[in-house]
Amino acid sequence: MSFSMSLLLAVLAAGDGGAVPAPTQRATIPPSAFTVFKEDSGPVNYYSVGEDNGSPILRGVYRPGLGNVVLMARVPEASRQAVRAVSWRWRAHALPRDGNDCGPGASDSAASVFLAFKAGLKLMVVKYVWSTVGTVGASCQSNRGWFFDRDTTLLQVGGPLDVWTSYTLDPRREFVKHYGGKLEDVPDFVAIGVMTDGDNSQSPSEADYADFVVEW
């Protein structure tokens, strides 16, 4: 076969425009990578790293009287503008009383995952929660400020308890859905956060997190 014919076949096999898709890169964010986000946390860290069937997990055990604590983990530099997906598992053990970040109810949740973007000096977050009450898919603008914006979506509501559930999201598309604009203008995806809290309802709240994976 001639060189020109081989080149033509390669281009056709590559699809539209002859562009060969870049191989997917993956990075696991281990539970030990999550540290306290001091700017938005109380003084007592009520999270711990453990194991479940040989796999590392992060456990949040909130008890009344504590201030809420947020944990954050940075994502790989290479994924910041190229991220395709973020996936994780979570498992609730105790739901806070009437917890519903989008109301009515207390702005508490058994489990929350934050996808954080940085636009200049401003942090823009999409928060996904496991709510006690409410409607799956409900969204709300829970914060707007000079240096911090947050939108919240109820991803899971009620039980079952003590059962793992997995989710996969495209952070850049989620950003556009909540904040508008175009995919090519989405700011850097910089971090993943988690929170289990019950400070507003002053009720116990408990959940596990595992298998955080970033793909780009």
Contacts in CASP RR format, 6 or more apart in sequence:
PFRMAT RR
TARGET T0000
AUTHOR 0000-0000-0000
METHOD contacts of the structure
MODEL  1
MSFSMSLLLAVLAAGDGGAVPAPTQRATIPPSAFTVFKEDSGPVNYYSVG
EDNGSPILRGVYRPGLGNVVLMARVPEASRQAVRAVSWRWRAHALPRDGN
DCGPGASDSAASVFLAFKAGLKLMVVKYVWSTVGTVGASCQSNRGWFFDR
DTTLLQVGGPLDVWTSYTLDPRREFVKHYGGKLEDVPDFVAIGVMTDGDN
SQSPSEADYADFVVEW
11 17 0 8 1.000
11 18 0 8 1.000
12 18 0 8 1.000
14 20 0 8 1.000
24 84 0 8 1.000
24 215 0 8 1.000
24 216 0 8 1.000
25 78 0 8 1.000
25 79 0 8 1.000
25 215 0 8 1.000
25 216 0 8 1.000
26 213 0 8 1.000
26 214 0 8 1.000
26 215 0 8 1.000
27 75 0 8 1.000
27 76 0 8 1.000
27 79 0 8 1.000
27 213 0 8 1.000
27 214 0 8 1.000
28 211 0 8 1.000
28 212 0 8 1.000
28 213 0 8 1.000
29 73 0 8 1.000
29 75 0 8 1.000
29 192 0 8 1.000
29 212 0 8 1.000
29 213 0 8 1.000
29 214 0 8 1.000
30 56 0 8 1.000
30 212 0 8 1.000
31 49 0 8 1.000
31 50 0 8 1.000
31 56 0 8 1.000
31 57 0 8 1.000
31 58 0 8 1.000
31 209 0 8 1.000
31 210 0 8 1.000
32 49 0 8 1.000
32 56 0 8 1.000
33 73 0 8 1.000
33 74 0 8 1.000
34 47 0 8 1.000
34 58 0 8 1.000
34 71 0 8 1.000
34 72 0 8 1.000
34 73 0 8 1.000
34 193 0 8 1.000
34 194 0 8 1.000
35 71 0 8 1.000
35 72 0 8 1.000
35 73 0 8 1.000
36 45 0 8 1.000
36 69 0 8 1.000
36 70 0 8 1.000
36 71 0 8 1.000
36 72 0 8 1.000
37 70 0 8 1.000
37 71 0 8 1.000
37 72 0 8 1.000
37 193 0 8 1.000
40 70 0 8 1.000
41 67 0 8 1.000
41 68 0 8 1.000
41 69 0 8 1.000
41 70 0 8 1.000
42 66 0 8 1.000
42 67 0 8 1.000
42 68 0 8 1.000
42 69 0 8 1.000
43 67 0 8 1.000
44 66 0 8 1.000
44 67 0 8 1.000
44 69 0 8 1.000
45 69 0 8 1.000
46 60 0 8 1.000
46 61 0 8 1.000
46 62 0 8 1.000
46 63 0 8 1.000
46 66 0 8 1.000
46 69 0 8 1.000
46 196 0 8 1.000
47 58 0 8 1.000
47 59 0 8 1.000
47 60 0 8 1.000
47 61 0 8 1.000
47 69 0 8 1.000
47 71 0 8 1.000
47 194 0 8 1.000
47 196 0 8 1.000
48 58 0 8 1.000
48 59 0 8 1.000
48 60 0 8 1.000
48 61 0 8 1.000
49 56 0 8 1.000
49 57 0 8 1.000
49 58 0 8 1.000
49 59 0 8 1.000
50 56 0 8 1.000
50 57 0 8 1.000
50 58 0 8 1.000
50 59 0 8 1.000
51 57 0 8 1.000
52 208 0 8 1.000
52 210 0 8 1.000
55 210 0 8 1.000
55 211 0 8 1.000
56 210 0 8 1.000
57 208 0 8 1.000
57 209 0 8 1.000
57 210 0 8 1.000
58 71 0 8 1.000
58 194 0 8 1.000
58 208 0 8 1.000
58 209 0 8 1.000
58 210 0 8 1.000
59 206 0 8 1.000
59 207 0 8 1.000
59 208 0 8 1.000
59 209 0 8 1.000
60 196 0 8 1.000
60 206 0 8 1.000
60 207 0 8 1.000
60 208 0 8 1.000
60 209 0 8 1.000
61 196 0 8 1.000
61 206 0 8 1.000
62 68 0 8 1.000
62 96 0 8 1.000
62 196 0 8 1.000
62 197 0 8 1.000
62 198 0 8 1.000
62 199 0 8 1.000
62 204 0 8 1.000
62 205 0 8 1.000
62 206 0 8 1.000
63 204 0 8 1.000
64 198 0 8 1.000
64 202 0 8 1.000
64 203 0 8 1.000
64 204 0 8 1.000
65 199 0 8 1.000
65 202 0 8 1.000
66 199 0 8 1.000
67 197 0 8 1.000
67 199 0 8 1.000
68 195 0 8 1.000
68 197 0 8 1.000
68 198 0 8 1.000
68 199 0 8 1.000
69 195 0 8 1.000
69 197 0 8 1.000
70 114 0 8 1.000
70 193 0 8 1.000
70 194 0 8 1.000
70 195 0 8 1.000
71 193 0 8 1.000
71 194 0 8 1.000
71 195 0 8 1.000
72 114 0 8 1.000
72 116 0 8 1.000
72 191 0 8 1.000
72 192 0 8 1.000
72 193 0 8 1.000
73 191 0 8 1.000
73 192 0 8 1.000
73 193 0 8 1.000
73 212 0 8 1.000
74 190 0 8 1.000
74 191 0 8 1.000
75 83 0 8 1.000
75 189 0 8 1.000
75 190 0 8 1.000
75 191 0 8 1.000
75 192 0 8 1.000
75 214 0 8 1.000
76 214 0 8 1.000
76 216 0 8 1.000
78 216 0 8 1.000
79 189 0 8 1.000
79 214 0 8 1.000
79 215 0 8 1.000
79 216 0 8 1.000
80 188 0 8 1.000
80 189 0 8 1.000
80 190 0 8 1.000
81 186 0 8 1.000
81 188 0 8 1.000
81 189 0 8 1.000
82 216 0 8 1.000
83 170 0 8 1.000
83 171 0 8 1.000
83 172 0 8 1.000
83 189 0 8 1.000
83 214 0 8 1.000
83 215 0 8 1.000
83 216 0 8 1.000
84 170 0 8 1.000
84 215 0 8 1.000
84 216 0 8 1.000
85 168 0 8 1.000
85 169 0 8 1.000
85 170 0 8 1.000
85 171 0 8 1.000
85 213 0 8 1.000
85 214 0 8 1.000
85 215 0 8 1.000
86 115 0 8 1.000
86 168 0 8 1.000
86 169 0 8 1.000
86 171 0 8 1.000
86 192 0 8 1.000
86 212 0 8 1.000
86 213 0 8 1.000
86 214 0 8 1.000
86 215 0 8 1.000
87 166 0 8 1.000
87 167 0 8 1.000
87 168 0 8 1.000
87 169 0 8 1.000
87 211 0 8 1.000
87 212 0 8 1.000
87 213 0 8 1.000
87 215 0 8 1.000
88 113 0 8 1.000
88 166 0 8 1.000
88 167 0 8 1.000
88 192 0 8 1.000
88 209 0 8 1.000
88 210 0 8 1.000
88 211 0 8 1.000
88 212 0 8 1.000
88 213 0 8 1.000
89 164 0 8 1.000
89 165 0 8 1.000
89 166 0 8 1.000
89 167 0 8 1.000
89 209 0 8 1.000
89 210 0 8 1.000
89 211 0 8 1.000
90 111 0 8 1.000
90 113 0 8 1.000
90 130 0 8 1.000
90 164 0 8 1.000
90 165 0 8 1.000
90 167 0 8 1.000
90 207 0 8 1.000
90 208 0 8 1.000
90 209 0 8 1.000
90 210 0 8 1.000
91 162 0 8 1.000
91 163 0 8 1.000
91 164 0 8 1.000
91 165 0 8 1.000
91 207 0 8 1.000
91 208 0 8 1.000
91 210 0 8 1.000
92 110 0 8 1.000
92 111 0 8 1.000
92 130 0 8 1.000
92 158 0 8 1.000
92 159 0 8 1.000
92 161 0 8 1.000
92 162 0 8 1.000
92 206 0 8 1.000
92 207 0 8 1.000
93 110 0 8 1.000
93 161 0 8 1.000
93 162 0 8 1.000
93 206 0 8 1.000
93 207 0 8 1.000
93 208 0 8 1.000
94 110 0 8 1.000
94 161 0 8 1.000
94 204 0 8 1.000
94 205 0 8 1.000
94 206 0 8 1.000
94 207 0 8 1.000
95 110 0 8 1.000
95 130 0 8 1.000
95 132 0 8 1.000
95 158 0 8 1.000
95 159 0 8 1.000
95 161 0 8 1.000
95 205 0 8 1.000
96 106 0 8 1.000
96 108 0 8 1.000
96 109 0 8 1.000
96 110 0 8 1.000
96 132 0 8 1.000
96 197 0 8 1.000
96 198 0 8 1.000
96 201 0 8 1.000
96 203 0 8 1.000
96 204 0 8 1.000
96 205 0 8 1.000
97 106 0 8 1.000
97 108 0 8 1.000
97 132 0 8 1.000
97 201 0 8 1.000
97 203 0 8 1.000
98 105 0 8 1.000
98 106 0 8 1.000
98 132 0 8 1.000
98 133 0 8 1.000
98 201 0 8 1.000
99 105 0 8 1.000
99 106 0 8 1.000
99 107 0 8 1.000
99 108 0 8 1.000
99 109 0 8 1.000
99 131 0 8 1.000
99 132 0 8 1.000
99 133 0 8 1.000
99 198 0 8 1.000
99 200 0 8 1.000
99 201 0 8 1.000
100 106 0 8 1.000
100 107 0 8 1.000
100 131 0 8 1.000
100 132 0 8 1.000
100 133 0 8 1.000
100 134 0 8 1.000
100 154 0 8 1.000
101 107 0 8 1.000
101 108 0 8 1.000
101 109 0 8 1.000
101 112 0 8 1.000
101 127 0 8 1.000
101 129 0 8 1.000
101 131 0 8 1.000
101 140 0 8 1.000
101 142 0 8 1.000
101 152 0 8 1.000
101 154 0 8 1.000
102 131 0 8 1.000
102 134 0 8 1.000
102 138 0 8 1.000
102 139 0 8 1.000
102 140 0 8 1.000
102 142 0 8 1.000
102 152 0 8 1.000
102 154 0 8 1.000
103 134 0 8 1.000
103 140 0 8 1.000
105 133 0 8 1.000
105 201 0 8 1.000
106 198 0 8 1.000
106 200 0 8 1.000
106 201 0 8 1.000
107 142 0 8 1.000
107 200 0 8 1.000
108 132 0 8 1.000
108 197 0 8 1.000
108 198 0 8 1.000
108 199 0 8 1.000
108 200 0 8 1.000
108 201 0 8 1.000
108 203 0 8 1.000
108 205 0 8 1.000
109 129 0 8 1.000
109 130 0 8 1.000
109 131 0 8 1.000
109 132 0 8 1.000
109 195 0 8 1.000
109 196 0 8 1.000
109 197 0 8 1.000
109 205 0 8 1.000
110 130 0 8 1.000
110 131 0 8 1.000
110 132 0 8 1.000
110 196 0 8 1.000
110 205 0 8 1.000
110 206 0 8 1.000
110 207 0 8 1.000
111 129 0 8 1.000
111 130 0 8 1.000
111 156 0 8 1.000
111 194 0 8 1.000
111 195 0 8 1.000
111 196 0 8 1.000
111 207 0 8 1.000
111 209 0 8 1.000
112 127 0 8 1.000
112 128 0 8 1.000
112 129 0 8 1.000
112 130 0 8 1.000
112 193 0 8 1.000
112 194 0 8 1.000
112 195 0 8 1.000
112 196 0 8 1.000
112 197 0 8 1.000
113 127 0 8 1.000
113 128 0 8 1.000
113 155 0 8 1.000
113 167 0 8 1.000
113 192 0 8 1.000
113 193 0 8 1.000
113 194 0 8 1.000
113 209 0 8 1.000
114 125 0 8 1.000
114 126 0 8 1.000
114 127 0 8 1.000
114 128 0 8 1.000
114 150 0 8 1.000
114 191 0 8 1.000
114 192 0 8 1.000
114 193 0 8 1.000
114 194 0 8 1.000
114 195 0 8 1.000
115 125 0 8 1.000
115 126 0 8 1.000
115 127 0 8 1.000
115 128 0 8 1.000
115 169 0 8 1.000
115 171 0 8 1.000
115 174 0 8 1.000
115 175 0 8 1.000
115 189 0 8 1.000
115 192 0 8 1.000
115 193 0 8 1.000
116 123 0 8 1.000
116 124 0 8 1.000
116 125 0 8 1.000
116 189 0 8 1.000
116 190 0 8 1.000
116 191 0 8 1.000
116 192 0 8 1.000
116 193 0 8 1.000
117 123 0 8 1.000
117 124 0 8 1.000
117 125 0 8 1.000
117 171 0 8 1.000
117 175 0 8 1.000
117 186 0 8 1.000
117 187 0 8 1.000
117 188 0 8 1.000
117 189 0 8 1.000
117 190 0 8 1.000
118 124 0 8 1.000
118 187 0 8 1.000
118 188 0 8 1.000
118 190 0 8 1.000
119 187 0 8 1.000
119 188 0 8 1.000
120 187 0 8 1.000
121 147 0 8 1.000
122 146 0 8 1.000
122 147 0 8 1.000
122 148 0 8 1.000
122 149 0 8 1.000
123 147 0 8 1.000
123 148 0 8 1.000
123 149 0 8 1.000
124 148 0 8 1.000
124 149 0 8 1.000
124 150 0 8 1.000
124 175 0 8 1.000
124 179 0 8 1.000
124 187 0 8 1.000
125 148 0 8 1.000
125 149 0 8 1.000
125 150 0 8 1.000
125 151 0 8 1.000
126 150 0 8 1.000
126 151 0 8 1.000
126 152 0 8 1.000
126 153 0 8 1.000
126 171 0 8 1.000
126 174 0 8 1.000
126 175 0 8 1.000
126 178 0 8 1.000
127 142 0 8 1.000
127 150 0 8 1.000
127 151 0 8 1.000
127 152 0 8 1.000
127 153 0 8 1.000
128 152 0 8 1.000
128 153 0 8 1.000
128 155 0 8 1.000
128 167 0 8 1.000
128 169 0 8 1.000
129 152 0 8 1.000
129 153 0 8 1.000
129 154 0 8 1.000
129 155 0 8 1.000
129 156 0 8 1.000
130 155 0 8 1.000
130 156 0 8 1.000
130 157 0 8 1.000
130 158 0 8 1.000
130 207 0 8 1.000
131 154 0 8 1.000
131 156 0 8 1.000
131 157 0 8 1.000
131 158 0 8 1.000
132 157 0 8 1.000
132 158 0 8 1.000
133 157 0 8 1.000
133 158 0 8 1.000
134 154 0 8 1.000
134 157 0 8 1.000
135 154 0 8 1.000
135 157 0 8 1.000
136 154 0 8 1.000
136 155 0 8 1.000
136 156 0 8 1.000
136 157 0 8 1.000
137 153 0 8 1.000
137 154 0 8 1.000
137 155 0 8 1.000
138 153 0 8 1.000
138 154 0 8 1.000
139 151 0 8 1.000
139 152 0 8 1.000
139 153 0 8 1.000
139 154 0 8 1.000
139 178 0 8 1.000
140 151 0 8 1.000
140 152 0 8 1.000
141 150 0 8 1.000
141 151 0 8 1.000
141 152 0 8 1.000
142 150 0 8 1.000
142 151 0 8 1.000
142 152 0 8 1.000
143 149 0 8 1.000
143 150 0 8 1.000
149 179 0 8 1.000
151 178 0 8 1.000
151 179 0 8 1.000
155 167 0 8 1.000
156 165 0 8 1.000
164 208 0 8 1.000
164 210 0 8 1.000
166 211 0 8 1.000
171 189 0 8 1.000
172 183 0 8 1.000
172 186 0 8 1.000
172 189 0 8 1.000
173 183 0 8 1.000
175 186 0 8 1.000
175 187 0 8 1.000
175 189 0 8 1.000
176 182 0 8 1.000
176 183 0 8 1.000
176 186 0 8 1.000
192 212 0 8 1.000
192 214 0 8 1.000
194 209 0 8 1.000
196 205 0 8 1.000
196 206 0 8 1.000
196 207 0 8 1.000
197 205 0 8 1.000
198 204 0 8 1.000
198 205 0 8 1.000
END
